[in-house]
Amino acid sequence: MREKILTFIEKNSRVDLKELAIVLGVDEATVANEMAAMEEEHIICGYHTLIDWEKTSIEKVNALIEVRVTPQRGRGFDSVAERIYNYPEVNAVYLISGGYDLLVTLEGKTLREVAQFVSDKLSTLDPVLSTKTNFILKKYKDHGTIIAEPEEDERMLVTL
Amino acid sequence: MRNPLSERIVDIPFSGIRKFFDIAAEMTDVISLGVGEPDFDTPWHIRDEGIYSLERGKTAYTSNAGLKELKIEIAKYLERRFQVSYDYNTEMMVTVGGSEAIDMAMRAMLDPGDEVLIPQPSYVSYVPCATLANGTPVIINLKEENEFRLTAEELEAAITPKTKLLVLPFPNNPTGAIMERKDLEAIAEVVKKHDLYVLSDEIYAELSYLEDHVTIASLPGMKERTVLINGFSKSYSMTGWRLGYACAPKIILEQMLKIHQYAIMCAPSTSQYAAVEAVRNGDHDVAAMREEYDGRRRYLMHRFQEMGLQCFEPYGAFYAFPSIQEFGITSDEFATRFLKEKKVVVVPGTAFGECGEGFLRISYAYSLDKLKVALDRMEEFVTELRAQKK
Protein backbone atom coordinates (compact mmCIF):
# COMPACT_ATOMS: atom_id res chain seq x y z
CA MET A 1 0.00 0.00 0.00
CA ARG A 2 2.72 2.49 1.01
CA GLU A 3 4.76 1.74 -2.07
CA LYS A 4 1.73 2.31 -4.28
CA ILE A 5 0.91 5.65 -2.64
CA LEU A 6 4.50 6.80 -2.88
CA THR A 7 4.84 5.77 -6.51
CA PHE A 8 1.69 7.66 -7.31
CA ILE A 9 2.39 10.90 -5.46
CA GLU A 10 5.98 10.98 -6.61
CA LYS A 11 4.55 11.61 -10.07
CA ASN A 12 1.64 13.79 -8.99
CA SER A 13 1.53 15.17 -5.49
CA ARG A 14 -1.56 17.23 -6.33
CA VAL A 15 -3.83 14.21 -6.68
CA ASP A 16 -6.82 14.51 -4.40
CA LEU A 17 -7.14 11.89 -1.71
CA LYS A 18 -10.54 10.69 -2.80
CA GLU A 19 -9.32 10.07 -6.35
CA LEU A 20 -6.18 8.32 -5.11
CA ALA A 21 -8.28 6.08 -2.86
CA ILE A 22 -10.50 5.08 -5.79
CA VAL A 23 -7.54 4.36 -8.02
CA LEU A 24 -5.89 2.21 -5.36
CA GLY A 25 -9.15 0.45 -4.52
CA VAL A 26 -9.14 1.35 -0.81
CA ASP A 27 -11.10 3.85 1.27
CA GLU A 28 -10.12 7.47 1.64
CA ALA A 29 -9.35 7.25 5.37
CA THR A 30 -6.78 4.49 4.78
CA VAL A 31 -4.89 6.63 2.28
CA ALA A 32 -5.06 9.69 4.54
CA ASN A 33 -3.80 7.72 7.55
CA GLU A 34 -0.95 6.12 5.60
CA MET A 35 0.13 9.47 4.21
CA ALA A 36 -0.01 11.13 7.64
CA ALA A 37 2.04 8.27 9.09
CA MET A 38 4.61 8.55 6.31
CA GLU A 39 4.88 12.31 6.85
CA GLU A 40 5.38 11.65 10.56
CA GLU A 41 8.08 9.08 9.83
CA HIS A 42 9.72 11.46 7.37
CA ILE A 43 9.29 9.02 4.50
CA ILE A 44 7.33 11.76 2.75
CA CYS A 45 9.61 14.75 3.22
CA GLY A 46 7.67 17.36 1.26
CA TYR A 47 5.46 18.03 -1.74
CA HIS A 48 7.29 19.84 -4.49
CA THR A 49 6.46 21.23 -7.89
CA LEU A 50 8.64 20.73 -10.93
CA ILE A 51 8.97 24.05 -12.73
CA ASP A 52 10.65 24.90 -16.00
CA TRP A 53 11.96 28.32 -14.96
CA GLU A 54 13.30 28.92 -18.45
CA LYS A 55 9.75 29.51 -19.60
CA THR A 56 9.26 32.31 -17.08
CA SER A 57 10.77 35.79 -16.97
CA ILE A 58 12.50 34.95 -13.71
CA GLU A 59 16.26 34.66 -14.05
CA LYS A 60 17.86 31.80 -12.17
CA VAL A 61 21.28 30.24 -12.25
CA ASN A 62 21.80 26.69 -11.11
CA ALA A 63 25.17 25.25 -10.20
CA LEU A 64 26.54 21.87 -9.21
CA ILE A 65 29.56 22.28 -6.98
CA GLU A 66 31.98 19.45 -6.35
CA VAL A 67 33.51 19.93 -2.91
CA ARG A 68 36.48 18.15 -1.38
CA VAL A 69 36.53 18.33 2.42
CA THR A 70 38.42 17.00 5.42
CA PRO A 71 36.13 14.78 7.48
CA GLN A 72 35.84 15.86 11.13
CA ARG A 73 36.83 13.73 14.09
CA GLY A 74 33.85 11.85 15.47
CA ARG A 75 31.34 13.28 12.99
CA GLY A 76 32.88 12.36 9.66
CA PHE A 77 31.31 14.38 6.87
CA ASP A 78 28.07 15.15 8.73
CA SER A 79 29.09 18.35 10.46
CA VAL A 80 30.49 19.99 7.37
CA ALA A 81 27.48 18.84 5.33
CA GLU A 82 25.25 20.42 7.95
CA ARG A 83 27.18 23.70 7.78
CA ILE A 84 26.62 23.74 4.05
CA TYR A 85 22.99 22.64 3.84
CA ASN A 86 21.91 25.28 6.31
CA TYR A 87 22.61 28.03 3.77
CA PRO A 88 19.22 28.85 2.25
CA GLU A 89 20.61 29.17 -1.28
CA VAL A 90 21.74 25.52 -1.18
CA ASN A 91 19.19 23.15 -2.71
CA ALA A 92 20.81 19.78 -2.10
CA VAL A 93 23.88 18.25 -0.53
CA TYR A 94 24.96 14.69 -1.33
CA LEU A 95 27.89 12.67 -0.04
CA ILE A 96 29.49 11.20 -3.13
CA SER A 97 31.92 8.35 -3.73
CA GLY A 98 34.76 9.03 -6.16
CA GLY A 99 36.97 12.00 -6.85
CA TYR A 100 35.32 14.45 -4.46
CA ASP A 101 33.23 14.24 -1.27
CA LEU A 102 30.17 16.46 -1.42
CA LEU A 103 28.00 17.50 -4.33
CA VAL A 104 26.23 20.75 -3.56
CA THR A 105 23.46 22.05 -5.80
CA LEU A 106 22.85 25.72 -5.61
CA GLU A 107 20.41 28.25 -6.95
CA GLY A 108 21.22 31.90 -7.39
CA LYS A 109 19.80 34.87 -9.27
CA THR A 110 23.00 35.60 -11.16
CA LEU A 111 26.40 34.09 -11.89
CA ARG A 112 27.90 36.70 -9.61
CA GLU A 113 25.67 35.61 -6.74
CA VAL A 114 26.72 31.97 -7.13
CA ALA A 115 30.38 32.97 -7.45
CA GLN A 116 30.12 35.06 -4.32
CA PHE A 117 28.59 32.20 -2.36
CA VAL A 118 31.37 29.87 -3.43
CA SER A 119 34.21 32.27 -2.76
CA ASP A 120 32.87 33.93 0.39
CA LYS A 121 30.99 31.18 2.17
CA LEU A 122 31.78 27.73 0.87
CA SER A 123 35.53 27.98 0.20
CA THR A 124 36.19 29.71 3.47
CA LEU A 125 34.84 26.89 5.62
CA ASP A 126 37.77 25.30 7.42
CA PRO A 127 37.20 21.68 6.33
CA VAL A 128 36.74 22.64 2.66
CA LEU A 129 39.85 21.77 0.68
CA SER A 130 38.69 22.67 -2.81
CA THR A 131 35.61 23.42 -4.93
CA LYS A 132 34.80 23.00 -8.58
CA THR A 133 31.73 24.83 -9.84
CA ASN A 134 29.68 23.55 -12.80
CA PHE A 135 26.85 25.68 -14.11
CA ILE A 136 23.74 24.02 -15.48
CA LEU A 137 23.22 25.32 -19.00
CA LYS A 138 19.96 23.56 -19.77
CA LYS A 139 17.73 21.05 -18.02
CA TYR A 140 16.58 18.20 -20.23
CA LYS A 141 15.20 15.94 -17.55
CA ASP A 142 14.65 16.52 -13.85
CA HIS A 143 13.13 14.36 -11.13
CA GLY A 144 12.40 11.66 -13.70
CA THR A 145 10.43 14.03 -15.88
CA ILE A 146 11.46 15.17 -19.33
CA ILE A 147 11.44 18.98 -19.40
CA ALA A 148 9.82 19.54 -22.76
CA GLU A 149 6.44 20.38 -24.18
CA PRO A 150 4.05 17.52 -23.47
CA GLU A 151 3.54 15.63 -26.68
CA GLU A 152 0.16 15.49 -28.35
CA ASP A 153 -1.68 12.19 -28.27
CA GLU A 154 -0.70 10.82 -31.64
CA ARG A 155 -2.88 7.74 -31.64
CA MET A 156 -4.76 7.65 -34.90
CA LEU A 157 -7.97 6.15 -36.14
CA VAL A 158 -7.78 2.44 -35.58
CA THR A 159 -10.49 -0.11 -35.27
CA LEU A 160 -9.24 -2.22 -32.42
CA MET B 1 -16.22 -1.20 -68.63
CA ARG B 2 -16.19 -4.23 -66.39
CA ASN B 3 -16.63 -3.79 -62.65
CA PRO B 4 -13.09 -4.03 -61.34
CA LEU B 5 -14.17 -5.03 -57.85
CA SER B 6 -14.92 -8.26 -56.09
CA GLU B 7 -18.52 -8.26 -54.88
CA ARG B 8 -17.47 -10.26 -51.85
CA ILE B 9 -15.21 -7.39 -50.76
CA VAL B 10 -17.62 -4.62 -51.72
CA ASP B 11 -20.27 -6.23 -49.55
CA ILE B 12 -18.09 -5.98 -46.46
CA PRO B 13 -18.81 -2.66 -44.68
CA PHE B 14 -16.18 -0.33 -43.21
CA SER B 15 -15.80 -0.39 -39.45
CA GLY B 16 -18.43 1.64 -37.57
CA ILE B 17 -15.81 3.50 -35.57
CA ARG B 18 -14.55 5.65 -38.43
CA LYS B 19 -17.47 8.10 -38.56
CA PHE B 20 -16.82 9.50 -35.09
CA PHE B 21 -13.21 10.23 -35.76
CA ASP B 22 -14.15 11.99 -38.98
CA ILE B 23 -16.52 14.29 -37.05
CA ALA B 24 -13.96 14.78 -34.27
CA ALA B 25 -11.27 15.75 -36.77
CA GLU B 26 -13.31 18.85 -37.65
CA MET B 27 -13.65 19.97 -34.01
CA THR B 28 -11.32 21.49 -31.40
CA ASP B 29 -10.99 20.66 -27.70
CA VAL B 30 -12.23 17.14 -28.32
CA ILE B 31 -11.38 14.49 -25.76
CA SER B 32 -11.33 10.96 -27.02
CA LEU B 33 -12.16 7.84 -25.08
CA GLY B 34 -12.44 6.08 -28.37
CA VAL B 35 -9.08 4.56 -29.17
CA GLY B 36 -8.35 0.98 -28.22
CA GLU B 37 -4.63 1.43 -28.02
CA PRO B 38 -2.30 1.72 -25.01
CA ASP B 39 -1.28 5.30 -24.25
CA PHE B 40 2.19 4.29 -23.04
CA ASP B 41 5.25 4.48 -25.23
CA THR B 42 6.95 1.14 -25.81
CA PRO B 43 9.29 0.72 -22.80
CA TRP B 44 12.68 2.22 -23.60
CA HIS B 45 14.75 -0.96 -23.19
CA ILE B 46 12.59 -2.60 -25.87
CA ARG B 47 12.88 0.36 -28.25
CA ASP B 48 16.60 0.40 -27.59
CA GLU B 49 16.97 -3.23 -28.70
CA GLY B 50 15.12 -2.37 -31.92
CA ILE B 51 17.51 0.52 -32.52
CA TYR B 52 20.51 -1.64 -31.64
CA SER B 53 19.43 -4.31 -34.13
CA LEU B 54 19.37 -1.62 -36.83
CA GLU B 55 22.80 -0.38 -35.79
CA ARG B 56 24.17 -3.89 -36.19
CA GLY B 57 22.63 -4.10 -39.63
CA LYS B 58 20.08 -6.76 -38.69
CA THR B 59 17.84 -5.70 -41.51
CA ALA B 60 17.43 -8.89 -43.52
CA TYR B 61 14.43 -11.23 -43.68
CA THR B 62 14.12 -13.64 -40.82
CA SER B 63 12.90 -17.17 -41.48
CA ASN B 64 9.24 -17.30 -42.52
CA ALA B 65 8.00 -18.57 -39.18
CA GLY B 66 10.04 -15.98 -37.31
CA LEU B 67 13.30 -15.55 -35.48
CA LYS B 68 14.24 -18.74 -33.68
CA GLU B 69 15.48 -16.78 -30.67
CA LEU B 70 12.12 -15.02 -30.39
CA LYS B 71 10.08 -18.19 -30.72
CA ILE B 72 12.11 -19.87 -27.97
CA GLU B 73 11.45 -16.89 -25.68
CA ILE B 74 7.72 -16.91 -26.51
CA ALA B 75 7.55 -20.63 -25.72
CA LYS B 76 9.18 -20.01 -22.33
CA TYR B 77 6.82 -17.11 -21.68
CA LEU B 78 3.67 -19.14 -22.46
CA GLU B 79 4.88 -21.90 -20.18
CA ARG B 80 5.78 -19.45 -17.42
CA ARG B 81 2.62 -17.28 -17.56
CA PHE B 82 -0.12 -19.57 -18.82
CA GLN B 83 1.12 -23.10 -18.24
CA VAL B 84 0.87 -24.21 -21.83
CA SER B 85 3.83 -25.62 -23.72
CA TYR B 86 4.46 -25.33 -27.45
CA ASP B 87 7.25 -26.63 -29.61
CA TYR B 88 8.71 -23.41 -30.99
CA ASN B 89 9.87 -25.23 -34.08
CA THR B 90 6.67 -26.90 -35.27
CA GLU B 91 3.78 -25.28 -33.39
CA MET B 92 4.53 -21.56 -33.46
CA MET B 93 4.91 -18.73 -35.94
CA VAL B 94 5.51 -15.02 -35.63
CA THR B 95 2.99 -12.86 -37.48
CA VAL B 96 2.35 -9.26 -38.45
CA GLY B 97 0.21 -8.51 -35.41
CA GLY B 98 -2.54 -10.69 -34.00
CA SER B 99 -4.69 -9.52 -36.95
CA GLU B 100 -2.67 -11.45 -39.51
CA ALA B 101 -2.86 -14.53 -37.32
CA ILE B 102 -6.67 -14.29 -37.14
CA ASP B 103 -6.90 -13.97 -40.92
CA MET B 104 -4.52 -16.87 -41.57
CA ALA B 105 -6.14 -19.18 -39.06
CA MET B 106 -9.53 -18.66 -40.69
CA ARG B 107 -8.13 -19.13 -44.19
CA ALA B 108 -6.20 -22.24 -43.19
CA MET B 109 -9.16 -23.89 -41.49
CA LEU B 110 -12.31 -22.95 -43.39
CA ASP B 111 -13.93 -24.28 -46.55
CA PRO B 112 -17.05 -22.79 -48.15
CA GLY B 113 -20.05 -23.67 -46.02
CA ASP B 114 -18.09 -24.10 -42.80
CA GLU B 115 -19.72 -22.17 -40.00
CA VAL B 116 -17.67 -20.04 -37.61
CA LEU B 117 -19.25 -19.17 -34.28
CA ILE B 118 -18.45 -15.60 -33.32
CA PRO B 119 -19.60 -14.30 -29.95
CA GLN B 120 -20.55 -10.62 -30.08
CA PRO B 121 -20.01 -7.89 -29.05
CA SER B 122 -16.43 -8.48 -30.09
CA TYR B 123 -13.53 -7.13 -32.11
CA VAL B 124 -14.63 -5.96 -35.52
CA SER B 125 -12.39 -8.23 -37.62
CA TYR B 126 -13.73 -11.71 -36.91
CA VAL B 127 -16.82 -11.55 -39.12
CA PRO B 128 -15.09 -10.02 -42.18
CA CYS B 129 -12.13 -12.39 -41.80
CA ALA B 130 -14.48 -15.38 -41.72
CA THR B 131 -16.23 -14.04 -44.83
CA LEU B 132 -12.91 -13.42 -46.60
CA ALA B 133 -11.98 -17.01 -45.84
CA ASN B 134 -15.23 -18.17 -47.50
CA GLY B 135 -16.62 -19.31 -44.17
CA THR B 136 -20.06 -18.50 -42.83
CA PRO B 137 -20.03 -16.35 -39.72
CA VAL B 138 -22.70 -17.28 -37.18
CA ILE B 139 -23.20 -14.78 -34.38
CA ILE B 140 -23.76 -15.71 -30.74
CA ASN B 141 -25.21 -12.72 -28.89
CA LEU B 142 -23.64 -12.43 -25.46
CA LYS B 143 -25.74 -11.10 -22.62
CA GLU B 144 -25.06 -8.49 -20.01
CA GLU B 145 -26.68 -10.62 -17.31
CA ASN B 146 -23.92 -13.20 -17.91
CA GLU B 147 -21.31 -10.43 -17.72
CA PHE B 148 -20.90 -10.89 -21.48
CA ARG B 149 -19.22 -14.27 -20.94
CA LEU B 150 -19.92 -17.10 -23.35
CA THR B 151 -21.86 -19.87 -21.65
CA ALA B 152 -21.76 -23.54 -22.62
CA GLU B 153 -25.53 -23.44 -23.20
CA GLU B 154 -25.28 -20.50 -25.62
CA LEU B 155 -22.51 -22.29 -27.46
CA GLU B 156 -24.37 -25.59 -27.65
CA ALA B 157 -27.51 -23.86 -28.94
CA ALA B 158 -25.61 -22.27 -31.84
CA ILE B 159 -23.92 -25.46 -33.09
CA THR B 160 -25.11 -27.05 -36.32
CA PRO B 161 -23.63 -29.94 -38.33
CA LYS B 162 -21.73 -27.30 -40.33
CA THR B 163 -20.05 -25.68 -37.33
CA LYS B 164 -16.30 -26.04 -37.44
CA LEU B 165 -14.69 -23.20 -35.55
CA LEU B 166 -15.41 -21.17 -32.42
CA VAL B 167 -13.82 -17.76 -31.93
CA LEU B 168 -13.05 -17.14 -28.27
CA PRO B 169 -12.21 -13.45 -27.83
CA PHE B 170 -11.41 -13.02 -24.13
CA PRO B 171 -10.46 -10.76 -22.34
CA ASN B 172 -12.86 -9.01 -24.63
CA ASN B 173 -12.82 -5.89 -26.71
CA PRO B 174 -15.25 -4.02 -26.33
CA THR B 175 -16.92 -5.34 -23.17
CA GLY B 176 -13.91 -5.99 -20.94
CA ALA B 177 -15.42 -9.40 -20.11
CA ILE B 178 -13.17 -12.27 -19.13
CA MET B 179 -13.62 -16.04 -18.96
CA GLU B 180 -12.55 -17.79 -15.79
CA ARG B 181 -11.27 -21.35 -15.64
CA LYS B 182 -14.68 -22.78 -14.73
CA ASP B 183 -16.29 -20.99 -17.71
CA LEU B 184 -13.64 -22.33 -20.07
CA GLU B 185 -13.91 -25.86 -18.71
CA ALA B 186 -17.60 -25.91 -19.58
CA ILE B 187 -16.91 -24.50 -23.06
CA ALA B 188 -14.13 -27.05 -23.63
CA GLU B 189 -16.52 -29.94 -22.92
CA VAL B 190 -18.94 -28.71 -25.59
CA VAL B 191 -16.11 -28.09 -28.07
CA LYS B 192 -14.80 -31.64 -27.61
CA LYS B 193 -18.27 -33.18 -27.70
CA HIS B 194 -19.02 -31.59 -31.07
CA ASP B 195 -15.49 -31.98 -32.45
CA LEU B 196 -14.96 -28.24 -33.00
CA TYR B 197 -11.83 -26.12 -33.19
CA VAL B 198 -11.17 -22.93 -31.28
CA LEU B 199 -9.50 -19.71 -32.36
CA SER B 200 -8.56 -18.21 -29.01
CA ASP B 201 -7.65 -14.55 -29.38
CA GLU B 202 -5.65 -13.79 -26.26
CA ILE B 203 -4.21 -10.43 -27.22
CA TYR B 204 -5.43 -8.93 -23.91
CA ALA B 205 -4.28 -11.91 -21.81
CA GLU B 206 -1.94 -9.76 -19.71
CA LEU B 207 -4.74 -7.33 -18.93
CA SER B 208 -6.82 -9.48 -16.63
CA TYR B 209 -7.58 -7.92 -13.25
CA LEU B 210 -9.59 -10.54 -11.40
CA GLU B 211 -7.25 -13.49 -11.62
CA ASP B 212 -4.48 -14.59 -13.96
CA HIS B 213 -5.73 -15.29 -17.46
CA VAL B 214 -6.38 -18.92 -18.30
CA THR B 215 -5.91 -20.10 -21.86
CA ILE B 216 -8.31 -22.75 -23.10
CA ALA B 217 -5.32 -24.45 -24.76
CA SER B 218 -4.05 -25.41 -21.30
CA LEU B 219 -7.19 -27.47 -20.52
CA PRO B 220 -7.10 -31.24 -21.06
CA GLY B 221 -7.61 -32.29 -24.69
CA MET B 222 -7.81 -28.70 -25.94
CA LYS B 223 -4.34 -27.92 -27.22
CA GLU B 224 -4.86 -30.14 -30.24
CA ARG B 225 -8.00 -28.22 -31.23
CA THR B 226 -6.93 -24.65 -30.42
CA VAL B 227 -5.19 -21.93 -32.36
CA LEU B 228 -3.83 -19.56 -29.72
CA ILE B 229 -3.28 -16.01 -30.92
CA ASN B 230 -1.39 -13.42 -28.98
CA GLY B 231 0.86 -10.47 -29.66
CA PHE B 232 2.97 -7.66 -28.33
CA SER B 233 0.67 -4.71 -29.05
CA LYS B 234 -1.35 -4.53 -25.86
CA SER B 235 0.85 -6.11 -23.21
CA TYR B 236 4.07 -4.32 -24.14
CA SER B 237 2.46 -1.27 -25.73
CA MET B 238 3.98 -2.14 -29.11
CA THR B 239 1.05 -1.51 -31.46
CA GLY B 240 3.03 0.16 -34.24
CA TRP B 241 5.63 -2.62 -34.34
CA ARG B 242 2.95 -4.95 -35.75
CA LEU B 243 4.04 -8.14 -34.10
CA GLY B 244 2.00 -11.09 -32.98
CA TYR B 245 2.16 -14.85 -32.97
CA ALA B 246 0.06 -17.95 -33.45
CA CYS B 247 0.47 -21.29 -31.72
CA ALA B 248 -1.37 -24.26 -33.12
CA PRO B 249 -1.14 -27.98 -33.73
CA LYS B 250 1.50 -28.71 -36.37
CA ILE B 251 -1.08 -29.80 -38.94
CA ILE B 252 -2.83 -26.40 -38.81
CA LEU B 253 0.29 -24.33 -38.37
CA GLU B 254 1.89 -25.75 -41.51
CA GLN B 255 -1.01 -24.50 -43.61
CA MET B 256 -1.00 -21.09 -41.93
CA LEU B 257 2.69 -20.87 -42.62
CA LYS B 258 2.03 -21.50 -46.29
CA ILE B 259 -0.31 -18.47 -46.48
CA HIS B 260 2.12 -16.35 -44.48
CA GLN B 261 5.00 -17.42 -46.71
CA TYR B 262 3.25 -16.37 -49.92
CA ALA B 263 1.44 -13.28 -48.62
CA ILE B 264 3.79 -11.74 -46.08
CA MET B 265 7.14 -13.59 -46.23
CA CYS B 266 8.06 -12.77 -42.63
CA ALA B 267 7.32 -10.30 -39.86
CA PRO B 268 9.55 -7.20 -39.70
CA SER B 269 12.97 -8.13 -38.36
CA THR B 270 13.45 -4.95 -36.28
CA SER B 271 10.19 -5.66 -34.48
CA GLN B 272 11.24 -9.23 -33.85
CA TYR B 273 14.58 -8.22 -32.29
CA ALA B 274 12.79 -5.70 -30.07
CA ALA B 275 10.25 -8.35 -29.11
CA VAL B 276 12.97 -10.71 -27.91
CA GLU B 277 13.90 -8.09 -25.33
CA ALA B 278 10.22 -7.48 -24.48
CA VAL B 279 9.37 -11.06 -23.75
CA ARG B 280 12.72 -11.76 -22.05
CA ASN B 281 12.90 -8.72 -19.75
CA GLY B 282 9.54 -6.99 -19.92
CA ASP B 283 7.53 -8.64 -17.16
CA HIS B 284 7.89 -5.67 -14.84
CA ASP B 285 6.72 -3.24 -17.56
CA VAL B 286 3.65 -5.36 -18.15
CA ALA B 287 2.91 -5.47 -14.43
CA ALA B 288 3.33 -1.70 -14.07
CA MET B 289 1.02 -0.95 -17.00
CA ARG B 290 -1.56 -3.43 -15.76
CA GLU B 291 -1.57 -1.76 -12.36
CA GLU B 292 -2.00 1.65 -13.95
CA TYR B 293 -4.94 0.46 -16.08
CA ASP B 294 -6.48 -1.21 -13.05
CA GLY B 295 -6.45 2.10 -11.14
CA ARG B 296 -8.08 3.89 -14.06
CA ARG B 297 -10.64 1.09 -14.30
CA ARG B 298 -11.61 1.55 -10.67
CA TYR B 299 -11.85 5.31 -11.17
CA LEU B 300 -14.05 4.88 -14.25
CA MET B 301 -16.41 2.46 -12.50
CA HIS B 302 -16.65 4.79 -9.51
CA ARG B 303 -17.60 7.71 -11.72
CA PHE B 304 -20.24 5.63 -13.54
CA GLN B 305 -21.69 4.69 -10.20
CA GLU B 306 -21.74 8.34 -9.09
CA MET B 307 -23.58 9.42 -12.23
CA GLY B 308 -25.96 6.48 -11.94
CA LEU B 309 -24.87 4.89 -15.19
CA GLN B 310 -25.33 1.14 -15.19
CA CYS B 311 -22.20 -0.83 -16.08
CA PHE B 312 -21.24 -4.39 -15.26
CA GLU B 313 -17.73 -4.63 -13.88
CA PRO B 314 -15.17 -5.33 -16.62
CA TYR B 315 -12.27 -7.46 -15.42
CA GLY B 316 -10.13 -7.46 -18.53
CA ALA B 317 -8.66 -5.41 -21.41
CA PHE B 318 -9.01 -1.62 -21.06
CA TYR B 319 -12.65 -1.05 -21.92
CA ALA B 320 -15.89 -0.54 -20.05
CA PHE B 321 -19.24 -1.15 -21.70
CA PRO B 322 -21.87 0.93 -19.90
CA SER B 323 -25.54 0.64 -20.72
CA ILE B 324 -27.40 3.71 -22.01
CA GLN B 325 -30.74 1.96 -22.40
CA GLU B 326 -32.42 4.19 -19.81
CA PHE B 327 -32.20 7.18 -22.18
CA GLY B 328 -34.30 5.56 -24.89
CA ILE B 329 -31.98 6.59 -27.73
CA THR B 330 -29.70 4.47 -29.88
CA SER B 331 -26.01 4.05 -29.12
CA ASP B 332 -25.22 5.82 -32.35
CA GLU B 333 -27.40 8.80 -31.44
CA PHE B 334 -25.93 8.96 -27.93
CA ALA B 335 -22.36 8.87 -29.25
CA THR B 336 -23.05 11.42 -32.00
CA ARG B 337 -24.82 13.87 -29.70
CA PHE B 338 -22.23 13.39 -26.95
CA LEU B 339 -19.50 14.25 -29.43
CA LYS B 340 -21.30 17.27 -30.90
CA GLU B 341 -22.60 18.65 -27.60
CA LYS B 342 -19.81 17.78 -25.18
CA LYS B 343 -16.86 17.08 -27.47
CA VAL B 344 -16.08 13.61 -26.21
CA VAL B 345 -15.54 10.61 -28.49
CA VAL B 346 -16.94 7.27 -27.39
CA VAL B 347 -17.79 4.33 -29.62
CA PRO B 348 -21.35 3.01 -29.97
CA GLY B 349 -21.69 -0.62 -28.94
CA THR B 350 -23.19 -1.45 -32.32
CA ALA B 351 -19.75 -1.05 -33.92
CA PHE B 352 -19.01 -4.45 -32.39
CA GLY B 353 -22.18 -6.24 -33.41
CA GLU B 354 -25.89 -5.50 -33.40
CA CYS B 355 -26.28 -6.84 -29.89
CA GLY B 356 -24.11 -3.94 -28.75
CA GLU B 357 -27.14 -1.69 -29.19
CA GLY B 358 -27.84 0.17 -25.95
CA PHE B 359 -24.18 0.20 -24.90
CA LEU B 360 -21.07 2.32 -25.40
CA ARG B 361 -17.45 1.32 -25.51
CA ILE B 362 -15.33 3.53 -23.28
CA SER B 363 -11.59 3.03 -23.50
CA TYR B 364 -9.61 3.85 -20.38
CA ALA B 365 -6.26 3.78 -22.14
CA TYR B 366 -6.10 7.48 -21.31
CA SER B 367 -4.43 9.40 -18.50
CA LEU B 368 -6.44 10.00 -15.32
CA ASP B 369 -6.46 13.73 -16.08
CA LYS B 370 -8.10 13.13 -19.46
CA LEU B 371 -10.51 10.58 -18.03
CA LYS B 372 -11.53 13.04 -15.36
CA VAL B 373 -12.40 15.81 -17.81
CA ALA B 374 -14.19 13.40 -20.16
CA LEU B 375 -16.22 11.91 -17.32
CA ASP B 376 -17.14 15.37 -15.97
CA ARG B 377 -18.55 16.10 -19.42
CA MET B 378 -20.31 12.75 -19.48
CA GLU B 379 -21.92 13.46 -16.12
CA GLU B 380 -23.25 16.79 -17.46
CA PHE B 381 -24.54 15.11 -20.60
CA VAL B 382 -26.26 12.29 -18.75
CA THR B 383 -27.88 14.78 -16.35
CA GLU B 384 -29.17 16.84 -19.29
CA LEU B 385 -30.54 13.75 -21.05
CA ARG B 386 -32.40 12.73 -17.91
CA ALA B 387 -33.85 16.23 -17.51
CA GLN B 388 -35.01 16.23 -21.16
CA LYS B 389 -36.71 12.89 -20.65
CA LYS B 390 -38.84 14.13 -17.76
Interface residues (C-beta under 8 A of the other chain):
Chain A: K4 V15 E19 I22 V23 L24 G25 D153 R155 L157 V158 T159 L160
Chain B: S15 I17 R18 F21 S32 V35 G36 E37 D39 Y123 V124 S125 N173 T239 E291 D294 G295 R296 R298 Y299 H302 A351 L368 K372
